[in-house]
Amino acid sequence: IYKKISELSTLCGGEIPFIIFSSTGKPYSFGHPSIESIAKHISNASQRLNDTTDAPVETYCKIRISLLVQDFNEVKDQLDVIKEKQKAIALGQ
């Protein structure tokens, strides 16, 4: 379970707390980056939830949009080259 939680937090870049109790009541915990930092983050009542969740989403959206604009520009440049070649062929005939 710990390995899967670690992989999940790495893949999504999220903070994940995980606490499990044994049958004798002994707690085992895992947190990424640490259980203490997540507990402090959660207990900070002055910080709105949206402040903590929107930033990563906005960052992802900005990066994704930037990549899509880059792809669009590359395709547009290729289309311009094709149009120029077609124009040259049409003029040569």
C-alpha positions as CSV (number, residue, x, y, z in Angstrom):
1,I,0.0,0.0,0.0
2,Y,2.8,2.4,0.9
3,K,4.5,1.9,-2.5
4,K,1.2,2.5,-4.4
5,I,0.5,5.7,-2.3
6,S,4.1,6.9,-3.0
7,E,3.6,6.3,-6.8
8,L,0.3,8.0,-6.8
9,S,1.7,11.1,-5.0
10,T,4.6,11.2,-7.4
11,L,2.4,10.9,-10.5
12,C,-0.2,13.5,-9.5
13,G,2.2,15.7,-7.5
14,G,-0.3,15.6,-4.6
15,E,0.1,15.6,-0.9
16,I,-1.2,12.3,0.5
17,P,-1.6,11.4,4.2
18,F,-2.2,7.7,5.1
19,I,-2.6,6.3,8.6
20,I,-3.5,2.7,9.3
21,F,-3.8,1.1,12.7
22,S,-2.8,-2.5,13.5
23,S,-5.1,-4.9,15.3
24,T,-3.2,-3.9,18.5
25,G,-3.9,-0.2,17.9
26,K,-0.4,0.8,16.8
27,P,-0.5,3.5,14.2
28,Y,1.5,3.4,11.0
29,S,1.6,6.5,8.8
30,F,2.9,7.6,5.5
31,G,2.8,11.1,4.1
32,H,4.2,12.8,1.1
33,P,6.1,15.1,1.5
34,S,5.7,14.2,5.2
35,I,2.8,13.4,7.5
36,E,3.8,16.4,9.7
37,S,3.7,18.9,6.8
38,I,0.4,17.6,5.6
39,A,-1.1,17.8,9.1
40,K,0.1,21.3,9.4
41,H,-1.3,22.2,6.0
42,I,-4.7,20.7,6.9
43,S,-4.8,22.3,10.3
44,N,-4.1,25.8,8.9
45,A,-7.6,27.1,9.1
46,S,-6.7,30.5,7.7
47,Q,-5.9,29.1,4.3
48,R,-8.9,28.4,2.1
49,L,-9.1,25.0,0.4
50,N,-9.2,26.6,-3.1
51,D,-5.9,28.3,-2.4
52,T,-4.3,24.9,-1.9
53,T,-6.0,23.0,-4.8
54,D,-6.4,25.7,-7.5
55,A,-2.7,26.5,-7.9
56,P,-1.6,23.1,-9.2
57,V,-4.6,22.9,-11.5
58,E,-4.0,26.4,-12.9
59,T,-0.3,25.6,-13.4
60,Y,-1.2,22.4,-15.3
61,C,-3.7,24.2,-17.4
62,K,-1.1,26.9,-18.3
63,I,1.5,24.4,-19.2
64,R,-1.0,22.3,-21.3
65,I,-2.2,25.4,-23.1
66,S,1.4,26.5,-23.8
67,L,2.1,23.0,-25.3
68,L,-1.0,23.1,-27.4
69,V,-0.2,26.6,-28.7
70,Q,3.3,25.3,-29.6
71,D,1.8,22.3,-31.5
72,F,-0.6,24.6,-33.3
73,N,2.2,26.9,-34.4
74,E,4.3,24.0,-35.7
75,V,1.3,22.7,-37.7
76,K,0.6,26.2,-39.0
77,D,4.2,26.6,-40.1
78,Q,4.1,23.2,-41.9
79,L,0.8,24.3,-43.6
80,D,2.5,27.5,-44.7
81,V,5.4,25.6,-46.3
82,I,2.9,23.3,-48.1
83,K,1.0,26.3,-49.4
84,E,4.2,27.9,-50.7
85,K,5.2,24.6,-52.5
86,Q,1.7,24.4,-54.1
87,K,2.0,28.0,-55.2
88,A,5.5,27.4,-56.7
89,I,4.2,24.3,-58.5
90,A,1.2,26.2,-59.9
91,L,3.4,29.0,-61.1
92,G,5.8,26.6,-62.8
93,Q,3.1,25.0,-64.9
